[in-house]
Amino acid sequence: MSDQLRQPSPELFFETVNAYQRTATIKAALELDVFTAIGEGRRTIQALAARCETSERGMRILCDYLVILSFLTKVNGQYGLTQDSALFLDRRSEAYIGNATEFLLSPMIMDGFEDIVAAVRKGGTVIPEDGTVAPENPVWVKFARGMASMMALPAKLIAKFLDIGDGRNLKVLDIAASHGLFGIEIALLNPNAEVVALDWPNVLEVAKENAQNAGVSERYSTLEGSAFDVNYGNGYDIVLLTNFLHHFDPSTCEGLLKKVHASLAAGGRVVTLEMVANEDRVSPPIPASFSMIMLASTPRGDAYTFSELQRMFENTGFLHNELHQLPPTMQRIVISHK
Ligand SMILES: C[S@@+](CC[C@H](N)C(=O)[O-])C[C@H]1O[C@@H](n2cnc3c(N)ncnc32)[C@H](O)[C@@H]1O
């Protein structure tokens, strides 16, 4: 409906002011494991309350609210999972992402939103010591453990996109590797790929565990420390820069990209995965909204547009850049060629 035909409504204001209630409810539903219980076949309030050890009244109100939010269905008083809830919120699913709340709702991330007035006045986070980009910030261990499930799909899609499954020798540098899944997927696809993962030492422990579990640890090594200080070595065919540039301002990114350029072999590629905002900076809604998280939690980070990323890469010697969608994820990749 066009804005002129629509009656004025306070609905958006009311919903937005109360949005914290949605956050608390989904967190509680995950903690009580309601989605798993329904997936197991418990569809009535009585069965769900018994399985999740709650009161029947509490479970009825919780489940009805989850129906209103479209996380559950309700037919003849019986509750069911939607397609998305079955795939992502039932703990038995391989694509379960419920533990992402460990990072997304961690005090470090939520504290940044405590005083948005001050962050807007300042133009950056008011969390002491530079917020999430403080050296060895423990929140990144939570990211590595909690967000790996959300990054598993993009990691698989990128490895496939790169078309490197032919067994050629491949040297890969994974900058800010975290859980390590982006490099590990490449190592799984190409038995001659050697991966070097760079991150803070406590975070790399998680990457090493994952490499071990994936059976690629013999071709997996690590570089501990800041990406701005550590010597990368050289001769890399691929450098992975996933979800990293958005923490910093363009000139800091360019300092890093100069190092990356020098570390690449001739013809090497950088893969940048980001929440890329359209040039209008207000669409698509989820990637464009990511700027707000950067304002709240970093001194100068942002959700960059493709033209901004392109400029950073061109200013640091890269020959050309391609933007690709990565469906069904909300993110996009930029491939930059040396
Ligand atoms: C948003 S996470 C992205 C992790 C992973 N690349 C991904 O896409 O899922 C940011 C990562 O950057 C790391 N990090 C932050 N500052 C860093 C720095 N100066 N040098 C190296 N890693 C850093 C954090 O430890 C964390 O693992």
Ligand as a Chemical Component Dictionary entry (heavy atoms), coordinates in Angstrom:
data_LIG
# 
_chem_comp.id                   LIG 
_chem_comp.type                 NON-POLYMER 
_chem_comp.pdbx_formal_charge   0 
_chem_comp.three_letter_code    LIG 
# 
loop_
_chem_comp_atom.comp_id 
_chem_comp_atom.atom_id 
_chem_comp_atom.alt_atom_id 
_chem_comp_atom.type_symbol 
_chem_comp_atom.charge 
_chem_comp_atom.model_Cartn_x 
_chem_comp_atom.model_Cartn_y 
_chem_comp_atom.model_Cartn_z 
_chem_comp_atom.pdbx_ordinal 
LIG C1  C1  C 0  33.273 -10.854 13.240 1  
LIG S1  S1  S 1  34.543 -12.010 13.572 2  
LIG C2  C2  C 0  34.749 -12.766 11.974 3  
LIG C3  C3  C 0  35.287 -14.142 12.076 4  
LIG C4  C4  C 0  35.292 -14.970 10.798 5  
LIG N1  N1  N 0  36.224 -14.421 9.827  6  
LIG C5  C5  C 0  33.911 -15.060 10.218 7  
LIG O1  O1  O 0  33.665 -14.481 9.160  8  
LIG O2  O2  O -1 33.050 -15.727 10.799 9  
LIG C6  C6  C 0  35.952 -10.979 13.724 10 
LIG C7  C7  C 0  37.231 -11.733 14.041 11 
LIG O3  O3  O 0  38.286 -10.780 13.996 12 
LIG C8  C8  C 0  39.218 -11.098 15.009 13 
LIG N2  N2  N 0  40.006 -9.890  15.258 14 
LIG C9  C9  C 0  39.609 -8.716  15.797 15 
LIG N3  N3  N 0  40.617 -7.829  15.778 16 
LIG C10 C10 C 0  41.692 -8.462  15.214 17 
LIG C11 C11 C 0  43.004 -8.087  14.900 18 
LIG N4  N4  N 0  43.461 -6.857  15.138 19 
LIG N5  N5  N 0  43.811 -9.003  14.325 20 
LIG C12 C12 C 0  43.368 -10.253 14.052 21 
LIG N6  N6  N 0  42.116 -10.670 14.304 22 
LIG C13 C13 C 0  41.293 -9.778  14.889 23 
LIG C14 C14 C 0  38.358 -11.551 16.155 24 
LIG O4  O4  O 0  39.087 -12.301 17.100 25 
LIG C15 C15 C 0  37.290 -12.358 15.417 26 
LIG O5  O5  O 0  37.681 -13.702 15.308 27 
# 
loop_
_chem_comp_bond.comp_id 
_chem_comp_bond.atom_id_1 
_chem_comp_bond.atom_id_2 
_chem_comp_bond.value_order 
_chem_comp_bond.pdbx_ordinal 
LIG C1  S1  SING 1  
LIG S1  C2  SING 2  
LIG S1  C6  SING 3  
LIG C2  C3  SING 4  
LIG C3  C4  SING 5  
LIG C4  N1  SING 6  
LIG C4  C5  SING 7  
LIG C5  O1  DOUB 8  
LIG C5  O2  SING 9  
LIG C6  C7  SING 10 
LIG C7  O3  SING 11 
LIG C7  C15 SING 12 
LIG O3  C8  SING 13 
LIG C8  N2  SING 14 
LIG C8  C14 SING 15 
LIG N2  C9  SING 16 
LIG N2  C13 SING 17 
LIG C9  N3  DOUB 18 
LIG N3  C10 SING 19 
LIG C10 C11 SING 20 
LIG C10 C13 DOUB 21 
LIG C11 N4  SING 22 
LIG C11 N5  DOUB 23 
LIG N5  C12 SING 24 
LIG C12 N6  DOUB 25 
LIG N6  C13 SING 26 
LIG C14 O4  SING 27 
LIG C14 C15 SING 28 
LIG C15 O5  SING 29 
# 
